[in-house]
């Protein structure tokens, strides 16, 4: 049911993210509200402590095809921290039994990797779901950080029928600690129906308001109102008649300008942008063709100067020059098909460029190129006594308040544009 997208597993945390992505797909295929739960439980009895990992969902049942091509690299640093074994429990809504399997990724003979265990009757009950569990010597903090960051990205998508939950059980504390919990009744807050790109806009707005979804509530001290957030979107597609498929790339760009943040909110601004990529409604690593597409964009046409771009742990990190002190740029991209081709590069460039154009059209005076600013600053004429002068207070934009003021003045007299 859910196609496998990862042929080789590099570490236990990466394996967990792959299994969570598969669980997301099973939930999306369901017509009901689903819960996706990840539980990390430490057993302090052993030294080093053993971490039990459980990934469960109430989506459609799991297909054994999901695990057929799964591989675990023996050369990875965490090979000695995991025995390569998974326990799988699954059932579909139409099944009369719950099925149990044991998967050994260290088995060299493919036909011997998956072992069916005795099943259990559902006694006429109608339910579906999957639970996958494993044990590892990985550090709890490392697992928690990786999975938390993954969920922070997933929340941007605002998938209407999935509630996610991360449960941390340290083992030496009786009461469990919860993080990144979304109650099921919060899944239906978005208007329905709502396009993917509108969900992305809403999700990215919350992501920025909550400082990368690190907060449970929106930070109104940094962003007192929506005027501090400006968003644009672009959609590019390519139809392939031979395959009767359509490759779609969507991009959303948000420019935020916070009021002066406190030290605890310093992440609200800065000259660096982490480009978030999604494939099939799950976070994914950025491809080299995508990196090349971002490099090829004419950023200067939008008043932006790209200082550098680097691949940081599978994410593209863009660094800008001369960005206003409290400004920040967020970019997310989602594709319907994961490929590393020239077509992928062209679609990404087109989608991001369309998002920049959308920003420019929506917010007059925003993303002005150096040429436009120079043309404006070079235009001078006589100002009648008592009239005002409009100052462009930075190199990349004229604020909406200033522009409205300029429009009012322009109806009554000539004005002078001065670029400080």
Secondary structure by P-SEA (a helix, b strand, c coil): cccccccccccaaaaaaaaaaaaaaaaaacccbbbbbbbbbbccccccbbbbbbbbbccccccccccccbbbbcccccccccccbbbbbbccccccbbbbbbbbcccccccccccccbbbbcccccccbbbbbbcccccaaaaaaaaaaaaaaaaaaccccbbbbbbbccccccbbbbcccccccccccccccccaaaaaaaaaaaaaaaccccccccccccccccccbbbbbbbbbcccccccbbbbbbbbbbbbbbcccccccccccccccbbbbbcccbbbbbcaaaaaaaaaccccccccccccccccccbbbbbbccccccbbbbbbbbbccccccaaaaaaaaaaaaaaaaaaaaacccccccaaaaaaaaaccccccccbbbbbccccccccaaaaaaaaaaaacbbbbbbcc
